[in-house]
Amino acid sequence: MSTTHTFRVEGMHCGSCALLIDDALDDLPGVRHTWTTKGCTVVALDLHHHSPTDVVDTIDSTRLSRLSNDVT
């Protein structure tokens, strides 16, 4: 089952920051799609493989500050 989660992300200054997040999330099994723009990351996630917490941990590992996770 795939669900969509939206994460507000603070600390992105350019398109390279968005690519860094997308590249990191693409390495997580179960991530179906990512779309990152300045301040926001949308992830289609298969919950059988990972949880939104795993996505938060991955975003945090990029050294950008995550503000919130709003499930949509």
C-alpha positions as CSV (number, residue, x, y, z in Angstrom):
1,M,0.0,0.0,0.0
2,S,1.4,3.4,-1.0
3,T,0.6,6.6,0.9
4,T,1.6,10.1,0.2
5,H,3.3,12.2,2.9
6,T,4.3,15.9,2.8
7,F,7.2,17.1,4.8
8,R,8.0,20.8,5.4
9,V,11.8,21.2,5.3
10,E,13.7,24.3,6.4
11,G,17.2,25.1,5.4
12,M,17.1,24.5,1.6
13,H,18.8,27.3,-0.2
14,C,18.8,26.0,-3.8
15,G,17.9,23.3,-6.2
16,S,20.9,21.3,-5.1
17,C,19.4,20.9,-1.7
18,A,16.2,19.5,-3.2
19,L,18.2,17.1,-5.3
20,L,20.2,16.0,-2.2
21,I,17.0,15.1,-0.4
22,D,15.4,13.3,-3.4
23,D,18.6,11.3,-4.0
24,A,18.7,10.2,-0.3
25,L,15.1,9.2,-0.3
26,D,15.4,7.4,-3.6
27,D,17.8,5.0,-1.9
28,L,15.1,4.0,0.7
29,P,13.3,0.8,-0.3
30,G,9.6,1.4,-0.6
31,V,9.8,5.0,-1.8
32,R,7.8,5.1,-4.9
33,H,8.2,8.8,-5.8
34,T,9.7,12.0,-4.3
35,W,9.2,15.6,-5.3
36,T,11.1,18.3,-3.5
37,T,10.9,22.0,-3.9
38,K,12.2,24.8,-1.7
39,G,10.6,24.1,1.7
40,C,8.6,21.0,0.9
41,T,9.1,17.3,0.1
42,V,6.3,15.0,-1.0
43,V,7.0,11.3,-0.8
44,A,4.9,8.4,-2.0
45,L,5.8,5.6,0.4
46,D,5.0,1.9,0.6
47,L,4.3,1.4,4.3
48,H,5.2,-2.3,4.1
49,H,8.9,-1.3,3.7
50,H,9.4,2.0,5.7
51,S,7.4,4.4,7.9
52,P,7.3,8.2,7.7
53,T,9.8,8.2,10.6
54,D,12.3,6.6,8.3
55,V,11.8,9.4,5.8
56,V,12.3,12.0,8.5
57,D,15.5,10.2,9.6
58,T,16.7,10.2,6.0
59,I,15.9,13.9,5.5
60,D,17.7,14.7,8.8
61,S,20.7,12.8,7.6
62,T,21.1,15.4,4.8
63,R,21.8,18.0,7.5
64,L,18.7,20.1,6.5
65,S,16.2,20.8,9.3
66,R,12.8,19.1,9.0
67,L,10.0,21.2,10.4
68,S,6.9,18.9,10.2
69,N,5.4,15.8,8.7
70,D,1.8,16.3,7.5
71,V,0.2,13.1,6.2
72,T,-2.0,13.8,3.2
